[in-house]
Amino acid sequence: MPGDLKVSASLEDYLEAIYHVVEAKGAARAKDIVLRLGVHNSSVTQALRSLSEKALINYAPYDVITLTDSGKRIAIDVVKRHTTLSEFLHKVLGLPDQEADEGACRMEHAVNPAIMERLVKFVEYFENCPMNDVAWDDEVGFFCNKTEAEKQGHNCQRDTCGSSYDLNELARLKDEAEQKAEE
């Protein structure tokens, strides 16, 4: 997190919400935050006062809310963590968009910066690699998702590289491992 200021996960959520509303509308009002986060007016008022005391937002009751430079840096950091985690969960692990977004929202506050940096690099690699041939299968996990012609000689060095026989064999091995674990 930028600087030494400690901000709770809840306040990070408010900064993220304010950031998105400000990006969309130019400024935010308390009612915008209520609608975006689905919380009570009193909770928003308390959070806004706390953020204002920390000099992260410009806030006065019944007036527009904007982020200070410090608040914007923290909000952008939270948005980046959220986006990276959501993309990782959706594009790499194959979770549906909504499930990935909800999971990212819960995880974004707990991921240490060094791990987040590597996740960012991995998601960038995953999206940009011309040989990205990985897809998720709920039954057996990752597998090579390209036909022999699409691989153009690329060998992903996995035993289960795309053929249904290989996937069936992997499923059989998975079942065997589960049976041994139960014994």
Order of alpha helices (4+ residues) and beta strands (2+ residues): alpha-alpha-alpha-beta-beta-alpha-alpha-alpha-beta-beta-alpha-alpha
